[in-house]
Amino acid sequence: MDLLDTLTAKGLRGETPTREEALAVLATTDDELLDVVAAAGRVRRRWFGRRVKLNYLVNLKSGLCPEDCSYCSQRLGSKAEILKYTWLKPGQAAEAAKAGVSGGAKRVCLVASGRGPTDRDIDRVTDTVAAIKEADPAVEVCACLGLLSDNQAERLKAAGVDAYNHNLNTSEGTYGDIATTHTYADRVDTVQKAHGAGLSACSGLIAGMGESDEDLVDVVFALRELGSDSVPVNFLIPFEGTPLAKEWNLSPQRCLRILAMVRFVNPDTEVRIAGGREVHLRSLQPLGLHIANSIFLGDYLTSEGQAGQADLDMIRDAGFEIEGMGEGTLPRHRADVAAHAGAAAAGGCGTAPAAGACGPGGGGCGPCGGHAHGDTAADAPGTDEEARTDLVRVRRRGAGTELAPNA
């Protein structure tokens, strides 16, 4: 198929397809689905090998949000039966994070509901990050606290936060259909604040809200232009009690095509299968690993994921390996750019990456973090058997129980 040959060639070179080519991926038929997955898989392996990065959510503060995002069970006016609680103490959050790390997660995502953090909230997160990194200094910490005010991103960076998540969710043209209490521009501004402070930008989308193919392509290209290092692809979970409760628009095949389109547009970027994968990909989840290189382990914010043991078994059975704590996620040329931006934000001079430092003819960097193509899971610290200890603790009780999800 000429389209897939073209997309594969561009992806292997780290080039972005045209908007028309991205739309064509979403228009492929079910008969072509395995060819689409195989083509996206070649691009994924070029830049990330066969490694899967594990991420773990810790829900610091749940419910009672003043924003009216239509997809969210924590929204203003939501009648979804979720747990509502204020801030976890640093020790509680650190204990929750430990459960994920013991199961192989290398990144802990600290999430709090609300429009955005107050300065006091930044202090709380600072204390929580210190507690987590005291237990394991190598763990990556990503904060997701809503819209950022001036200087808050810099404070998070100084506290040891590595990344900031704030999703664009959908296209600029349709954003007003899913939220009215803030704008698409507000979200872009927060991603830019985080990036400007030297934090790795984590920003993605939600598919299945009734959007068009054009909307999906628009938001994915916008994420590429923003320089997002990690692109979480969420598939809408239509919570009862929210305006989108009846939006069941996704099939496993549709989800795979969306993931493939995201991969082709972001060939050398971390693509994460996030919320809703168990609900919508179902038995085709292993095929998603051939496209994406990152998943969440265990539960989400207000919904349960599949058991951590099942996640780890799925990764192994599909022929993939867990990315170790000491391994870089991004390909070397992307990691060098990120490091340079972080040094510049901190007032250092940094060192610009040499031209051609990665890719064909550029010194032959292996996929992601200098890991050579021939390396195996057995050679990488913290992977495979080491990461499979104490997995039962990763399965946490979720919504509808007396415990906070992932706490």
WOZIUR-V334292 format. One line per field, one symbol per residue. ss: DSSP state (~ for helix, > for strand, _ for the rest). phi: phi as a letter, one per 40 degrees, with the letter a starting at -180 (. if undefined). A space follows every 10 residues. Layout:
ss: ???
phi: ???
//
This chain:
ss: _~~~~~~~~~ ~~______~~ ~~~~~~___~ ~~~~~~~~~~ ~~~~~~~~__ >>>>>>>>>> >>________ __________ ____>____~ ~~~~~~~~~~ ~~____>>>> >>______~~ ~~~~~~~~~~ ~~~~~____> >>>>______ _~~~~~~~__ __>>>___>_ _~~~~~~___ ___~~~~~~~ ~~~~~~___> >>__>>>___ __~~~~~~~~ ~~~~~~___> >>>>>_____ __________ _~~~~~~~~~ ~~~~~____> >>>___~~~~ _~~~~~~~~_ ___>>>____ _______~~~ ~~~~~~~___ >>________ _~~~~~~~~~ ~~~~~_____ __________ ______~~~~ ______~~~_ ___~~~~~__ ~~~~______ _______
phi: .ddccccccc cccgcccccc cccccccccc ccdccccccc cccdcdbbfb cbcbbbcbcc abgfcccbdc cccccdgcbc cbcbacdccd cccccccdcc ccchcbbbbc bbchcicccc cccccdcccc cccccacccc bbbbbgcccd gcccccccch ccabbaccga cccbcccbab cabdcccdcc cccccccgcc cbaaabbhcg ccdccccdcc ccccccgccb bcbcbdcccc gbcbcbcbbb bdccccccdc cccccbcbbc bbcbdgcccb cfccddcccc bcbaacbgcb cbbcccdddc dcccccccgb bcccdccccc ddcccccccc ccccccgccg bccccgcbgd gbggcccggg ccdccbcccc cgbfcccccf cccccbcbdg bcbcdgb
//
